[in-house]
Amino acid sequence: MLTFDYRISGDLIRIRVGEGKGAKEFTVHEDLLRGHSPVFVAALSKGWKEVETREILFCDDNPDVFELYVCWMYAGRLWSTGEEHDEKSFGTVVREEIFLLTKAYCLGEKLLDDLFKDCVLTALLECTNSRDKKGITRRFCNKAVNYAWENTMQNAPIRRLMLDQHIWHGDSGKSYNSYSQDFLADLVPAIKMARKPPAMADPAVSSNECNYHHHAQDQPCKKRKREYTDVPRLLFKEYRED
């Protein structure tokens, strides 16, 4: 049974995400929102219209990404692709999941929810280290990298993860013409640093996930441990408090 540090109770808040026909409305418990994000604490404080309307608008955000966040808040789980896809579709599905998780991390950055961001980073490491039957992995593509550089701060852990994976697993024959100039400007000095002695081990592996988390190195990891629950066509990654 999942254990939370807060109760799922209180009034319900309507959250409208996106614009036009693609917009979606979510109904979420106020205590749950307050327990996760200082942004919601501020928005639901006295003096703001959201207190009266009981509605919050996120016109510029993606409804599918916010739905992932809502599911995670209630269940403590992140969706993950199952392994029953054939080899041709496996790569496509994993790349889509990596991009979705990248956008989810950026939502967590906007909402200042470090725990969610840490869980997303762990899921990204899991995704980018997954291998198909031929032993091939799928790394961060230009879409994911460009999106992260457009929507995160300079020292965001997801940027370090992307840089590390391109340093250690980049393809020498790959064209970087479609990558953000800001990303390339960060990649060059990062490569130089990685080549300095003493030689570094590859940091972008699943066993080193805390290298990218938001807690201090001398603090225990607060993210929930992964467990797997079999369901048709999908696996759930479940996170529990230690």
PyMOL commands that set and color helices and strands:
alter all, ss='L'
color gray80, all
select helices_A, chain A and resi 20-22+30-36+38-43+49-53+63-75+87-111+114-128+142-151+157-169+181-195+206-212
alter helices_A, ss='H'
color red, helices_A
select strands_A, chain A and resi 12-17+24-29+55-58+77-81+225-231+234-240
alter strands_A, ss='S'
color yellow, strands_A
deselect
rebuild
show_as cartoon
